[in-house]
Amino acid sequence: MKKCISVCLAAFSIVIATKAHCVAAEFPNVVIVISDDQGYGDLGCTGNPIIKTPNIDQLASESSGLSDYHVAPTCSPTRCSFLTGHWTNRTGVWHTIMGRSMLRENEVTVGQMFSDAGYETGMFGKWHLGDNYPYRPEDRGFTEVYRHGGGGIGQTPDLWDNAYFDGSYFHNGKIVPAEGYCTDVFFEQANAFINKCAKQEKPFLAYISTNAPHKPLHCPPKYLEMYDGQSENIAAFYGMITNIDDNVGKTRRLIRELGIADNTIFIFTTDNGTASGAKVYNAGMKAGKGSPYEGGHRVPFFLHWPAGGLTKQYDVNELTHAVDVVPTLLEMTGVKKPDGVKFDGVSIADLLDPTKEVDWPKRFVISDSQRVRDPIKWRGSSVMTGKYRLVNRKELYDVASDPGQKKNIADKHPEIVAEMREFYEGWWAELQPTFSQTTEIYLGHPEHPVVSLTAHDWIQEIYPPWHQGSIREADRKPAKGDAKLKHLGYWAVKVIQDGKYRVSLRRWPAESEAAVNAGLSAGKNVPGPAHAFRSVPGNAIGATHAVLRINDQDLDRKPITEDAKEVSFVTELKQGSYRLAPVFEIQEGELGAYYVVVTRLE
């Protein structure tokens, strides 16, 4: 079977041209569902006594599952490893904001690998690995893309005033409106893609990546009502997960109805530990999202594939990691690994196969949570091997006997601590030289001639305004001890072609149609205990002038006329790297232009 797959993939274009008998059904389809901020304990099948997840529970009962599977403790870092097979810090993605959530252009995604092999590749929902060229999913091998901006709906790179209901999204680069709850919309689009590919007898990879149950906590009222008696936050958090579960059920039913279930690999997993459910149930683990302790990065993973013999509940308790997913999918499907790509992970296809006895070698994996502009050695780290966890260099735990990581046994096992430290030291030494390779947003590239920059990607020491509530609020307090407000962030950009560029500064995004000095009324809230980001009133900033600042030099300055929606500068730029940091002058000092549009002029 594997030999046939390999031959068919290598000759895919010839097969179609000659109408040979190697039909599309011989290529396994792949459906991946990955949710956001849902932890290991936020499922009925892992022991949660309250949550309702019958469809995922059913999937688990029909799948090989990983019970010691690890990711990064936050969103973007997990996704880059999951999609490339590389350590988070190798890819340039060690944060969720500040220009550190963009997947380096030299990385090859599973979307690109499968697209090159003749698959249709679809990405639906949350990308969170860059919103400009060359970091968008459509730049990374996905042929059908339907997504929101940034790391969540209503975050700064997202379309203005989006909330979890009736939003607008990016469909293959174009803005389209939608009706309904965000998770339902993303699954509906994915299901349409699956339906189309099946009817055209084309093999496909569908990557369905929900922003739910990430905060803010919003969901349709009927799901809130399912958890009557729980706190508002838990009702919404669990309701969002039950909605995902319903959609998993719909997609699996569609696959069966289309007659492609036998040869479809179906995966469900999540991107980090629980963000809201740890106090209710956390499968005995310590901490949650963002933590180097087990609850921050051990998550569920189920894989169902009838044609591959994976149809019954089978628990794999060997140590595995997100970097293992891509090499595993390549082995299962026969898709060729790109020349020059060396994975940090390994294929676990044999581990997942209940008919095989595998002598699994001792290995080390690392999960760390940097969440800073530049990586710091040992920060938020967990070195793992077998049953041992070395946390933050100093704390050693045996999770087999102490799953809650309550007893630090480092003093009793200095030889184990030394071995784990040695692995980390080598790992860090290999990756450290890559940390200075800043991911730069391209300007003047023919694939993306008009570039929209947002404050989400300012590179600076402190958190930038990463969601639209912060944009609306427009914090104008100078740093402690400073008399005037100073803008300290910048966008790292790379000019591809010499020429004239128009740089347009905006306080509000273009789709808002609002003037620089306008205030905005609060937007409508949506169901759930949290406030939508748009429900914050938009404060006027009283800007007097706009300044074009590049590489710490003020190149031009213009007054802001009444009712001006933007202030534009035209400047000559040569090929190369720049720090772009335009500002508005205000009474309190200066405020970075939250939105900037850069256009190469012919």
Summary of the structure (lengths in Angstrom):
residues: 602
radius of gyration: 24.3
end to end distance: 53.7
largest distance: 75.7
contacts: 2123
relative contact order: 0.14
helix: 27%
strand: 24%
